[in-house]
Amino acid sequence: MPLKENVDVSVLNPVYQELDKLIGTEKMLLIYHQYRGGQMWAPKRLYGVKLVKEFVQRECDGHNIHQLAQQYHFSDQWIEKVWRGQKKFRSCGRK
């Protein structure tokens, strides 16, 4: 792995220049060695819909909808819909 001191940032590919600015040369080099030649895709959402849905179904009590929406960057309406759907599912005797 090239040493941090040996990297000439001015001639890096633009994506690596941007990473260098964001996270520094050492971490940029870690990403370069891990992913070079491959393509990376960054989803728009930080949190996975399926995992948040499962969490909401377990942890939402109807009074913490807004807090969960803020915490996981989903709308209050979406959190409430997931919570109400789980509540309805449980009231039918299923789990």
Contacts in CASP RR format, 6 or more apart in sequence:
PFRMAT RR
TARGET T0000
AUTHOR 0000-0000-0000
METHOD contacts of the structure
MODEL  1
MPLKENVDVSVLNPVYQELDKLIGTEKMLLIYHQYRGGQMWAPKRLYGVK
LVKEFVQRECDGHNIHQLAQQYHFSDQWIEKVWRGQKKFRSCGRK
1 29 0 8 1.000
1 33 0 8 1.000
2 29 0 8 1.000
4 25 0 8 1.000
4 26 0 8 1.000
4 29 0 8 1.000
7 20 0 8 1.000
7 25 0 8 1.000
7 29 0 8 1.000
9 17 0 8 1.000
9 20 0 8 1.000
9 25 0 8 1.000
12 20 0 8 1.000
16 28 0 8 1.000
16 32 0 8 1.000
19 27 0 8 1.000
19 28 0 8 1.000
19 31 0 8 1.000
20 28 0 8 1.000
23 31 0 8 1.000
45 73 0 8 1.000
46 73 0 8 1.000
47 72 0 8 1.000
47 73 0 8 1.000
47 74 0 8 1.000
52 72 0 8 1.000
52 74 0 8 1.000
53 82 0 8 1.000
55 68 0 8 1.000
55 72 0 8 1.000
56 68 0 8 1.000
56 79 0 8 1.000
56 82 0 8 1.000
56 83 0 8 1.000
56 86 0 8 1.000
57 82 0 8 1.000
57 83 0 8 1.000
57 86 0 8 1.000
59 68 0 8 1.000
60 68 0 8 1.000
60 79 0 8 1.000
60 82 0 8 1.000
60 83 0 8 1.000
60 86 0 8 1.000
62 80 0 8 1.000
62 83 0 8 1.000
65 76 0 8 1.000
65 79 0 8 1.000
65 80 0 8 1.000
65 83 0 8 1.000
66 76 0 8 1.000
68 74 0 8 1.000
68 79 0 8 1.000
69 75 0 8 1.000
69 76 0 8 1.000
69 78 0 8 1.000
69 79 0 8 1.000
72 79 0 8 1.000
89 95 0 8 1.000
END
